[in-house]
Amino acid sequence: MDWFSILKTRKKYNFQMMKEAIRRVVDELDGESIEAFDLKKKLARHYREVAIEFGDKGEKAHALHKTKQLNSLKPFLKLMRNYGYEPEFKRGAAGYMTPRGLGNLNPISPSTTWVKR
């Protein structure tokens, strides 16, 4: 998956600020594992800091608005894979049934742990 295919979502982020926020989180983690919910909180905090540090007025407002919703940080989680972090699914994280059959087999839930490979 390349960097730009991730950014083709409806939620627009400044790509350079995203990369800088992810670099800061990876440096802070230093190879340790982290749960998905805590990772989203760290990403939101670092993205806000980067936006305040480098962004203009519109980017600051956008960062403050978007990072309040932790589910909007899915593109950040996908980019974490480029730094060697992979989700490690807990047992019992099987899929769910939908009217059309089996749903998502490996949902990234708040209890999913991200591990450095």
Beta strands, then each sheet from edge to edge (+ up, - down):
strand 1: 34-35
strand 2: 85-88
strand 3: 97-98
strand 4: 101-102
strand 5: 113-116
sheet 1: 1+ 5- 2+
sheet 2: 3+ 4-
end
